[in-house]
Amino acid sequence: MDKLHTVIQSISGETKSKPAHLTVFREFLAHLEKIQHKAPKTAARVQKPARRKPKRAK
């Protein structure tokens, strides 16, 4: 959590006050949401191989 706090501070440039850990976590989640919305939504789907019929026992 301390590393997260340091990263958020360096991104926002705020060095005067130490926000509570909950505030830092909320800022982190907000950054994740921004990144998620910017990501391309058309991800290629992996196709499953065709199902084969089991061989009959003789």
Secondary structure in CASP SS format (residue, H / E / C, confidence):
PFRMAT SS
TARGET T0000
AUTHOR 0000-0000-0000
METHOD secondary structure of the structure
MODEL  1
M C 1.00
D H 1.00
K H 1.00
L H 1.00
H H 1.00
T H 1.00
V H 1.00
I H 1.00
Q H 1.00
S H 1.00
I H 1.00
S H 1.00
G C 1.00
E C 1.00
T C 1.00
K C 1.00
S C 1.00
K C 1.00
P C 1.00
A C 1.00
H H 1.00
L H 1.00
T H 1.00
V H 1.00
F H 1.00
R H 1.00
E H 1.00
F H 1.00
L H 1.00
A H 1.00
H H 1.00
L H 1.00
E H 1.00
K H 1.00
I H 1.00
Q H 1.00
H H 1.00
K H 1.00
A C 1.00
P C 1.00
K C 1.00
T C 1.00
A C 1.00
A C 1.00
R C 1.00
V C 1.00
Q C 1.00
K C 1.00
P C 1.00
A C 1.00
R C 1.00
R C 1.00
K C 1.00
P C 1.00
K C 1.00
R C 1.00
A C 1.00
K C 1.00
END
